[in-house]
């Protein structure tokens, strides 16, 4: 067992180490009041920045061929269920319209809708070989549509200088590809202006 003097010296030394900012007089004052509050100096924790996981670049996606449809899968009948899903999606979208909705309001909603699975026809084109191509849209990019025809041929049709027709329950909407060169994600936020005539 320690003697009182050793115990007092130990406590004084301990308090000096624990409370380096306190003077000797302040420590003695604390001891006389028999109330000791030890200050804790916590080290500031440095927050580690979370690294965002980087996805594939456009070049890597092309090299991996992530968006390519294999030749054996290029069958029109394989994508008819996708078209049926698209029709249900558009019908659900149209239920949000008021009964007295104007045609240009409906068309504006359709232009913002997702077109994967829709059946489109090229009605006008500066390149005559594109006119009459009909099929289901499998992929939409900024500048082209990839369409599968009933003949099981995958056609890459540019949007520029082409007019597409889209029929749904008797309502026909025309898409002017030159004004439609947007990705599907960008198109949903774009406001399409009503114009009287649009050139190819």
C-alpha positions in Angstrom: 0.0 0.0 0.0 1.1 3.5 -0.8 1.7 6.1 1.8 -0.4 9.3 1.7 2.5 11.4 0.4 3.2 8.9 -2.5 -0.5 8.7 -3.3 -0.8 12.5 -3.4 2.3 12.8 -5.6 0.9 10.1 -7.9 -2.5 11.9 -8.2 -0.8 15.2 -8.9 1.4 13.7 -11.6 -1.6 11.9 -13.1 -3.7 15.1 -13.2 -0.9 17.0 -14.9 -0.7 14.5 -17.6 -4.4 14.2 -18.0 -5.0 18.0 -17.9 -2.0 19.6 -19.5 -3.8 22.9 -19.9 -4.5 23.3 -16.2 -2.1 25.2 -14.0 -0.9 23.7 -10.6 -3.1 26.1 -8.7 -6.1 25.0 -10.6 -5.3 21.3 -10.0 -4.9 21.9 -6.3 -8.2 23.7 -6.2 -9.8 20.8 -7.9 -8.3 18.4 -5.3 -9.5 20.5 -2.3 -13.0 20.3 -3.7 -12.7 16.6 -4.2 -14.3 16.8 -7.6 -12.1 15.7 -10.5 -13.3 15.9 -14.1 -10.8 14.6 -16.5 -10.8 16.2 -19.9 -10.7 13.9 -22.9 -9.0 15.1 -26.0 -10.3 13.0 -28.9 -8.4 12.9 -32.1 -10.3 14.2 -35.0 -11.2 11.3 -37.3 -10.5 12.0 -40.9 -13.4 11.0 -43.1 -12.4 8.8 -45.9 -13.9 9.8 -49.2 -15.8 7.1 -50.8 -14.6 6.4 -54.3 -17.3 6.3 -56.8 -17.4 3.1 -58.8 -16.6 4.0 -62.4 -18.7 2.2 -65.0 -17.5 1.2 -68.4 -16.5 3.9 -70.9 -18.2 4.0 -74.3 -15.1 2.5 -75.8 -15.0 -0.4 -73.4 -18.7 -1.0 -74.0 -18.0 -1.2 -77.7 -15.1 -3.6 -77.2 -17.1 -5.8 -74.9 -20.0 -5.7 -77.4 -22.5 -5.2 -74.6 -25.3 -3.8 -76.9 -24.9 -6.2 -79.8 -27.7 -8.6 -80.5 -26.4 -12.0 -81.6 -27.5 -13.2 -85.1 -29.2 -16.3 -83.7 -31.4 -14.0 -81.5 -32.5 -11.7 -84.3 -36.0 -13.1 -84.7 -39.0 -10.9 -85.1 -41.2 -13.3 -83.1 -38.8 -13.2 -80.2 -39.6 -9.5 -79.7 -43.4 -9.6 -80.1 -43.8 -10.0 -76.3 -41.7 -6.8 -75.9 -44.2 -5.0 -78.3 -47.1 -6.2 -76.2 -45.5 -4.8 -73.1 -44.9 -1.5 -74.8 -48.6 -1.3 -75.9 -49.7 -1.9 -72.3 -47.2 0.8 -71.1 -48.6 3.3 -73.6 -52.2 2.5 -72.7 -51.3 3.0 -69.0 -49.7 6.3 -70.0 -52.8 7.5 -71.9 -55.1 6.8 -69.0 -53.5 9.9 -67.4 -54.9 12.1 -70.1 -58.1 14.0 -69.7 -61.0 13.1 -72.0 -60.8 16.5 -73.7 -57.0 16.4 -74.2 -55.8 17.9 -77.4 -53.9 15.7 -80.0 -50.7 17.7 -79.7 -50.8 17.1 -75.9 -51.0 13.4 -76.4 -48.3 13.5 -79.1 -46.1 15.4 -76.7 -46.4 12.7 -74.1 -45.7 10.0 -76.7 -42.6 11.8 -77.9 -41.2 11.7 -74.3 -42.2 8.0 -73.8 -39.8 5.1 -74.1 -40.0 3.7 -77.6 -38.2 0.3 -77.1 -40.8 -2.2 -78.3 -42.8 0.2 -80.5 -43.5 -0.7 -84.1 -42.5 2.1 -86.4 -42.5 2.7 -90.1 -40.2 5.0 -92.2 -42.7 7.1 -94.1 -40.4 9.7 -95.6 -36.7 9.8 -96.2 -34.1 11.6 -98.4 -32.8 8.1 -99.0 -35.5 6.1 -100.9 -34.2 2.7 -99.7 -35.3 3.5 -96.1 -38.9 4.2 -97.0 -41.3 1.4 -96.0 -39.0 -0.2 -93.4 -41.3 -1.4 -90.6 -40.4 -3.2 -87.5 -40.0 -3.2 -83.7 -37.5 -0.8 -82.2 -35.0 -2.9 -80.3 -32.5 -0.2 -79.4 -32.5 3.6 -79.6 -29.3 5.6 -79.7 -28.8 9.3 -80.1 -28.6 9.2 -83.9 -30.1 5.8 -84.9 -32.8 3.3 -84.3 -32.1 -0.5 -84.5 -35.2 -2.1 -85.9 -36.0 -5.8 -86.4 -38.3 -6.4 -89.4 -40.8 -9.2 -90.0 -38.2 -10.7 -92.3 -35.9 -11.2 -89.3 -33.5 -8.6 -90.5 -31.9 -6.1 -88.1 -31.9 -2.6 -89.7 -29.9 0.4 -88.5 -31.9 3.4 -89.5 -30.6 6.9 -88.9 -32.9 9.5 -87.4 -31.5 12.3 -89.5 -33.5 13.1 -92.7 -36.1 10.4 -91.9 -39.8 10.7 -90.8 -41.2 7.8 -88.7 -44.8 6.9 -88.1 -46.0 5.4 -84.9 -49.5 3.9 -84.7 -51.3 3.0 -81.4 -55.0 2.2 -81.1 -55.8 4.2 -84.2 -53.8 7.3 -83.2 -50.9 8.0 -85.5 -47.9 10.0 -84.4 -45.2 11.2 -86.7 -41.6 11.5 -85.5 -39.3 13.8 -87.4 -35.9 12.2 -86.8 -33.9 15.3 -87.5 -35.5 17.0 -84.5 -35.4 13.8 -82.5 -31.7 13.2 -82.1 -31.6 12.6 -78.4 -31.0 9.7 -76.1 -34.1 8.2 -74.5 -33.0 9.5 -71.1 -32.5 13.1 -72.4 -35.8 13.1 -74.3 -37.9 12.5 -71.2 -36.9 16.0 -69.9 -37.0 17.9 -73.2 -39.9 20.2 -74.2 -41.0 19.6 -77.8 -42.4 22.7 -79.5 -45.4 22.6 -81.7 -44.4 23.6 -85.3 -46.6 23.9 -88.4 -44.3 22.4 -90.9 -40.9 20.7 -90.5 -38.5 20.0 -93.3 -36.6 16.8 -93.6 
